[in-house]
Amino acid sequence: MLVTLTGGAGAGKTTLATALATTASRAPVRVFHGDDYYFGTPERGVWMPDEAGVPRLDVGDPRSMDLGRLGHDVAALTATSVVIVDGLFARRVTLTAPCPRFDVFVDLPADLRLARKIQRKCLRDGFPLDVLLRNYLNHRRTAHEKYVEPVRHDCDLIVDGGAAADVLARRIWTEATGKGLNRHADSGQQPGTAPQPEACAAPDGRQVVRAPRTTAR
């Protein structure tokens, strides 16, 4: 079984992948991070010169990721395991053999994603803020609209990346199981006394899950 988590940088994909692995009812569970599958040499991928003329891999372009190797590694495990893949281009993972899969788009407004990136890369890791903002304004924002946003329409479920990851994880497993892993099937709210996520229809008819937030927007 394959579950993919696609969304913009800073949307909360990796955090949600961890929560999904923790709450999965089937074992074993393996998690693959798309960030581990970028090409490492200029012979492959899209490379662009920085301000000093040094070639840098364009991680916002799906051609910079070794999707073939990732698909091969995932396919080797899906017959016996639950496999979770998170990343900007996780929905693009293809398998040669039939496999039950459930594709999730992790949605978060651009300003919150940018704030998270600043907190993580600049405040925590010391990356220059001016470089991050310049990259975002000149390239990464456009790349997101071109390569990431259109994929939301190919996913089975859209979730709110600002919600609590454990709540979303339980909801995703409920949806995946309730739909029998069949795409575009209907599924309603699950009963229970604990606060439940609010399910509403997206403009294209898919379900959007919005759960109680850990922080306000």
C-alpha positions as CSV (number, residue, x, y, z in Angstrom):
1,M,0.0,0.0,0.0
2,L,1.3,3.4,-1.0
3,V,0.4,6.8,0.6
4,T,1.8,9.9,-0.9
5,L,2.0,13.4,0.7
6,T,2.5,16.2,-1.8
7,G,2.5,20.0,-1.1
8,G,4.6,23.1,-1.0
9,A,7.8,23.5,1.0
10,G,6.9,24.2,4.6
11,A,3.4,22.7,4.3
12,G,4.0,20.1,7.0
13,K,4.5,16.9,4.9
14,T,7.3,15.4,6.8
15,T,5.6,16.0,10.2
16,L,2.4,14.4,8.8
17,A,4.4,11.4,7.4
18,T,5.8,10.7,10.9
19,A,2.3,10.9,12.4
20,L,1.0,8.6,9.7
21,A,3.7,6.0,10.5
22,T,2.9,6.3,14.2
23,T,-0.8,5.8,13.8
24,A,-0.8,3.1,11.1
25,S,-2.8,0.0,12.0
26,R,-0.8,-2.2,9.6
27,A,2.9,-3.0,9.9
28,P,5.6,-2.8,8.8
29,V,5.6,0.9,7.7
30,R,8.3,2.6,5.7
31,V,8.7,6.3,5.1
32,F,10.6,7.7,2.1
33,H,11.5,11.4,1.9
34,G,11.6,13.0,-1.5
35,D,14.5,15.2,-0.3
36,D,16.7,12.1,-0.2
37,Y,16.3,11.5,-3.9
38,Y,17.6,14.6,-5.6
39,F,20.4,14.2,-8.1
40,G,23.8,15.0,-6.8
41,T,25.9,15.7,-9.9
42,P,25.5,18.2,-12.8
43,E,25.1,15.4,-15.3
44,R,21.5,14.9,-14.2
45,G,18.8,17.3,-13.0
46,V,18.3,21.1,-13.5
47,W,21.3,23.2,-12.4
48,M,21.3,27.0,-12.3
49,P,24.2,29.4,-11.5
50,D,23.9,31.4,-8.3
51,E,25.0,35.0,-8.0
52,A,28.6,33.8,-7.8
53,G,28.3,31.7,-10.9
54,V,28.3,28.4,-8.9
55,P,25.9,25.8,-10.3
56,R,23.1,24.9,-7.8
57,L,20.6,22.2,-8.2
58,D,17.1,23.5,-8.8
59,V,15.2,21.6,-6.1
60,G,11.9,23.2,-7.2
61,D,11.9,21.4,-10.5
62,P,10.8,17.8,-10.6
63,R,13.4,17.0,-13.2
64,S,16.0,17.4,-10.5
65,M,14.6,14.4,-8.6
66,D,15.4,10.8,-9.3
67,L,11.8,9.7,-9.4
68,G,12.8,6.5,-11.2
69,R,15.0,5.4,-8.3
70,L,12.4,6.5,-5.7
71,G,9.7,4.5,-7.6
72,H,12.0,1.4,-7.7
73,D,12.7,1.6,-3.9
74,V,9.0,2.1,-3.1
75,A,7.9,-0.8,-5.4
76,A,10.3,-3.2,-3.7
77,L,8.3,-2.8,-0.5
78,T,4.7,-2.1,-1.3
79,A,3.7,-5.7,-1.6
80,T,4.5,-6.4,2.0
81,S,4.5,-3.0,3.7
82,V,2.7,0.3,4.1
83,V,4.9,2.8,2.3
84,I,4.6,6.6,2.9
85,V,6.3,9.0,0.5
86,D,6.5,12.8,1.3
87,G,7.9,15.5,-0.9
88,L,7.2,18.3,-3.3
89,F,6.7,15.7,-6.1
90,A,5.5,12.7,-4.2
91,R,2.4,12.3,-6.3
92,R,4.6,11.8,-9.3
93,V,5.9,8.5,-8.0
94,T,4.9,5.7,-10.4
95,L,5.0,2.0,-9.9
96,T,5.4,-0.7,-12.6
97,A,3.1,-3.1,-10.8
98,P,-0.5,-2.4,-9.6
99,C,-0.6,-1.2,-6.0
100,P,-3.3,0.2,-3.7
101,R,-2.5,3.9,-3.3
102,F,-3.9,7.0,-1.6
103,D,-2.6,10.4,-2.6
104,V,-2.9,13.4,-0.3
105,F,-2.3,17.1,-1.0
106,V,-1.1,19.0,2.1
107,D,-2.4,22.5,1.7
108,L,-1.1,25.7,3.5
109,P,-1.2,29.3,2.4
110,A,2.0,30.7,0.9
111,D,2.6,33.2,3.7
112,L,2.6,30.5,6.4
113,R,4.8,28.2,4.3
114,L,7.3,31.0,3.9
115,A,7.2,31.8,7.6
116,R,7.9,28.2,8.4
117,K,10.8,28.1,6.0
118,I,12.3,31.3,7.6
119,Q,12.0,29.8,11.0
120,R,13.5,26.5,10.0
121,K,16.3,27.5,7.6
122,C,17.2,31.0,8.8
123,L,16.5,31.2,12.5
124,R,17.3,27.6,13.3
125,D,20.0,26.7,10.7
126,G,21.5,30.1,10.0
127,F,20.7,30.3,6.3
128,P,20.9,33.9,5.0
129,L,17.5,35.5,5.1
130,D,18.1,37.7,2.1
131,V,19.1,34.7,-0.1
132,L,16.1,32.7,0.9
133,L,13.7,35.6,0.2
134,R,15.4,36.4,-3.1
135,N,15.2,32.7,-4.2
136,Y,11.5,32.6,-3.2
137,L,10.5,35.8,-5.0
138,N,12.6,35.2,-8.1
139,H,12.0,31.5,-8.6
140,R,10.5,29.2,-6.0
141,R,7.1,30.9,-5.9
142,T,6.7,30.5,-9.6
143,A,8.0,26.9,-9.5
144,H,5.4,26.0,-6.9
145,E,2.6,27.4,-9.0
146,K,3.9,25.5,-12.0
147,Y,4.8,22.1,-10.6
148,V,3.2,21.6,-7.2
149,E,-0.2,23.3,-7.3
150,P,-1.6,21.5,-10.3
151,V,-1.1,18.2,-8.6
152,R,-3.7,18.9,-6.0
153,H,-6.4,18.0,-8.6
154,D,-4.9,14.5,-9.0
155,C,-5.0,13.7,-5.3
156,D,-7.7,11.8,-3.4
157,L,-7.8,14.1,-0.5
158,I,-6.7,17.7,0.4
159,V,-5.8,18.4,4.1
160,D,-5.1,21.5,6.0
161,G,-1.4,21.6,6.8
162,G,-2.0,24.0,9.7
163,A,-4.0,21.4,11.6
164,A,-2.6,19.0,14.2
165,A,-0.7,16.2,12.5
166,D,-2.0,13.4,14.7
167,V,-5.6,14.4,14.0
168,L,-5.0,14.6,10.3
169,A,-3.2,11.2,10.3
170,R,-6.1,9.4,11.9
171,R,-8.5,11.1,9.4
172,I,-6.3,10.0,6.4
173,W,-6.2,6.4,7.5
174,T,-10.0,6.5,8.0
175,E,-10.6,7.9,4.6
176,A,-8.1,5.5,2.9
177,T,-9.7,2.5,4.6
178,G,-13.3,3.7,4.2
179,K,-12.9,4.2,0.5
180,G,-11.3,0.8,0.1
181,L,-8.4,2.7,-1.5
182,N,-10.7,3.4,-4.5
183,R,-10.2,6.8,-6.0
184,H,-13.1,9.3,-5.9
185,A,-15.3,7.3,-3.6
186,D,-17.5,9.0,-1.0
187,S,-16.9,8.8,2.7
188,G,-18.6,10.6,5.6
189,Q,-17.6,11.7,9.0
190,Q,-16.7,9.1,11.6
191,P,-18.6,9.1,14.9
192,G,-16.9,9.7,18.1
193,T,-16.7,11.9,21.2
194,A,-13.4,13.5,20.4
195,P,-13.3,16.7,18.3
196,Q,-13.5,15.6,14.7
197,P,-12.1,17.4,11.6
198,E,-14.5,19.4,9.5
199,A,-15.0,17.9,6.1
200,C,-16.1,20.2,3.3
201,A,-16.2,20.0,-0.5
202,A,-13.5,21.5,-2.6
203,P,-14.5,23.3,-5.8
204,D,-13.6,20.2,-7.9
205,G,-15.7,17.9,-5.6
206,R,-12.8,16.4,-3.6
207,Q,-12.9,16.4,0.1
208,V,-10.9,18.9,2.2
209,V,-10.2,18.1,5.8
210,R,-9.8,21.0,8.2
211,A,-9.1,20.0,11.8
212,P,-8.6,22.1,15.0
213,R,-5.4,24.1,14.7
214,T,-2.5,24.0,17.0
215,T,-1.8,27.7,16.2
216,A,-4.0,30.4,14.7
217,R,-3.5,31.7,11.2
